[in-house]
Amino acid sequence: MHQVGSPDRRPVSTTSAAYQRCIAPGCGATYDIAQIKVACDQCGGLLDVAYDWDRLAPPTALQELEQAWQFRRDPVCFSGVWRFHQLLPFAPRERLVTVGEGQTILQRADRLATLVGVKPGNLFLQYEGLNPSGSFKDNGMAAAFTHAALVGASSAACASTGNTSASLAMYAAVTQIMKAIIFVGSGKIAYGKLSQALEYGALTMQINGDFDDAMARVREVCEQMGIYLVNSVNPFRLEGQKTIMYRVLEWLNWQVPDWIVVPGGNLGNSSAFGKAFSELHALGLVDRIPRLAVINAAGANTLYELYERRGLRWNGGNVDQSIVRRYYEELDARSRKASTIASAIEIIRPVNLTKCLRALEVCQGVVREVTDQDILDAKARVGTSGIGCEPASAASVAGLHLLRRENVIGADDRVVCILTGHQLKDPTATVAYHTTDQDLFNRVLRNQGVMRASHANRAVSVANDRDEIIRAIRLYVHMNKH
């Protein structure tokens, strides 16, 4: 793990070639990079990191970015975020923070392709579980931590269902630049994720409520105490998450796929992906933009409800907020909270909703919801392809399967599914799905509406006898010849 330069908390004055801009078209207020903002002062809208590309030096072709691979002993070139620094140049090179994030793979998955109805050779799994903290969050945290150091922050905080907290705690522990403060809800949080925050030494506070409650409190506390907020409402988080798409293109020899399928929780990834392709297209670095499918868990399906059922659209920035307000009022009236086995996307008030709507417009996107049963069945199928992912990750594959059945995605389309986190983030769900222990299955899964383990790989109980063991092995080999 590396950090470029020495720990430096001194605020830095930055060039106006990079700045923050409100995404609301009727506003468009701008702010200096050196300011800490998570919303527009004038209208309350979300902010983008924007660039005056005429004053910068973007690549003239994406292939130029491959030159970084020649200098992999340089931490900037080694980083799967910062080797694309030319496409997110908000900070000077000597102030970039990295712990070796972004060493991920795009795995071709022919067996899984056949199972979900895609032509072999056309399905790829972008596995973000190989990041240092085990999830995609490290991409955004590298950028957010860089900005936090630029503005002289001494502490950073987040609300988290687990992965953000693990990433923040790790960056704080490795770099020693600032302290980490983590807010978690009293609902479900996978122990694999919580253990990381605790082990890395972060101040971890459990709030009596769910993620949305923790998010509301952390925003209030950060504003009052001057603590740097690293949730994905922070525009610099999304700058780092753009690089997931750059790595996808890199693995595909800079060819744009037909579809990107991604789980939808707080909607940071989908928002970042739309921004990435919009910028690449505007710079003339890609000749087309892929379509985007965002997949909600049925128990946390705000985007699906608003987009597919109630017709909410970006509409060139003129979002009908009355549709959102009415829906949230209905949630409050029913005291409805998010509930899904996919804890990483167990979010019912996504903070990046408007940015995601913009991405859906840019990418001609669709939104779907899948059940927890669908998610865990897809997760088991991903596992047989040799990649272990957390439940939320498998929502992308479950969504692809659904979109193939609907013939929205064609069998000949080239598809990339984003796997957001490592299997060991939530091993309890995996063991409960494959277990022969009915009590464990009922306690962990049945309460979430998972009634069966259609693709379970259960342990075989045999006597402590050589011949019995050999018979069991032969039976297994016979049953799995094909």
ABEGO torsion letter per residue (X at the ends): XBBBEBBBABBBBBBAABBBBBABAABGBBBBAABBBABBAAAGBBBBBBBBAAABBBBABAAAAAAAAAAAABAAAABAAAAAAAABBABBAAABBBAGBGBBBBBBBAAAAAAAGBBBGABBBBBAAABAAGBAAAAAAAAAAAAAAAAGBABBBBBBAGAAAAAAAAAAAAAGABBBBBBBBABBBBAAAAAAAAAAGBBBBBBBEBAAAAAAAAAAAAAAAGBBBABAABAAAAAAAAAAAAAAAAAAGGBBBABBBBBBBAGAAAAAAAAAAAAAAAAGABABBBBBBBBBBAABAAAAAAAAAAGBBAGGGBBBAAAAAAAAAAAAAAGBBBBBABAAABBABBAAAAAAAAAAAAAGBBBBBBBAAAAAAAAAAAAAAGBBBBAAAAAAAAAAAAAAAAGABBAABBBBBBBABBAAABAAAAAAAABABAAAAAAAAAAAGBABBAABBBBBBBBBBAAAAAAAAAAAAAAAAX
